[in-house]
């Protein structure tokens, strides 16, 4: 076979290029410290390296989560420890306050002053914020202050029951917060009790308030339990024509417990074994009216010959009125609406009827339905599809809810009020002694509840510590595997570089020799 000069040059060029590429690649490996310079060097290893790198990134994020979780839980732990110490002090005061034979009203006022300051301390602890400014006891509503005073010793919770969680490892996620409702509000009570609150739609400015209240006759209240009560302020009446008055009803049944009682701000109100106070100037209702202008051109109308009915609804209650007498004018129409059994039905709904229309003194809007064309033509009301008054405003109202739970701050508030209002008589001292016993029982329930949550917080911190150790082990192992796959063996690379350099040098020197082998050298 003949070998031309061009072939000699091509073969030499290819050989030296390959040798030079090998030397360059090894130089780059040594400079970067990496065995793989591109995925094409080892696709399987490159894929594994990518997976391990992602796992290391996850571990790094888990460790950041653990740091945040530990900070939050440590803060919660400190807050719960402070609340626990506060409860122990309150128990000491309760035990001391039980010595009614020795203590004077001034002594009780001094104790009440300390309890009031502790209530403020407890409120601040319940509104504890993290380093990021989030409220730790607000559930998912971290930017909302969870606890606030409603006045009269009442406190409201504005958070939710959510529990924030963070991922601490591939398989572990840990709760890093607790709902204040669960810790401080949903505490079992040693007896059936109440929770008082103002209706949020009340209109008085400044807002009238209801006291935290207390059960003063447990046997009577237990007979009512679990029924709730509503205190509703009425329009002036014949019973109290010049004064505000109120009615107390059972919330579900509507049964009247106290009717049209004269209201005196701050005066004690007792009902069904419960004692409470309402302060301020609650708004009475604005009467709702459904006027109609009788159309005399439509008269006479003989409902006796063609009876019809009207359905009247007020505040969720409905009555059916029968129209069965002749009507010639507005007065006749009003008489038809109040005739016979209709009068009792209207009274049951709290409605009055005049020739000008229907009025609801309690401010509840009135809805009429039914009737026929004669009614619509005579009154201008399209009652077949229903017509409703819109100008009524109910009076301010307050709720007395039966419950078997008592918030910690409510326990302290009731205890403080009891000491401020202690009656220095044998009966009053006996009643106060009963309050002391209830307070101690409820403080123990609160302590049990908080201790349980405190234990959970400690368990979570232990879980985080274990997760941190696991993440560290995973990180060390992953880094070792990553190093084996990615990092360069410098000793091997140095030896290889010397060999590749030698090959390159030999190729170059060989080419010099071969390139000189021509026939012209022998002429």
LINJO-V874961 format. One line per field, one symbol per residue. psi: psi as a letter, one per 20 degrees, with the letter a starting at -180 (. if undefined). A space follows every 50 residues. Layout:
psi = ???
//
This chain:
psi = pporhhhgggggggghgggghgggghghghhhjphpiqhhhngghggggg ghghghgghghghggggggggghhghggghgghghggghhhgggghhimi hgqrhhghhgghgggghhggggghhhkpqrhjjqpikjcilhipphpqpi qjjqqqpjbajroqqqpiahipqppjrqphgggiglpqqiqparpqqqpi jqipoqpqqprhrqoinhgghhhhpkqrqpopprrqrhhmhjqqrrpprp gghjpphpplpppopiqppppljpprqpqanqprqoppqnqqopnhhiqq pnihhmqrqpppppkiqpqpppokrqphahghgghhhjqcihghghhhik qqpriiappohjipqppprcaahggghhijpmihipppqjjqoqqqrqpn ppqkqoqghhghghgghhhhkpolrgghhghhhhhgghggghhggggggh hghghhgghghgghgghggghgghgggghgggghhhqqohgghgghgggh gggggggghghgghiinqhhij.
//
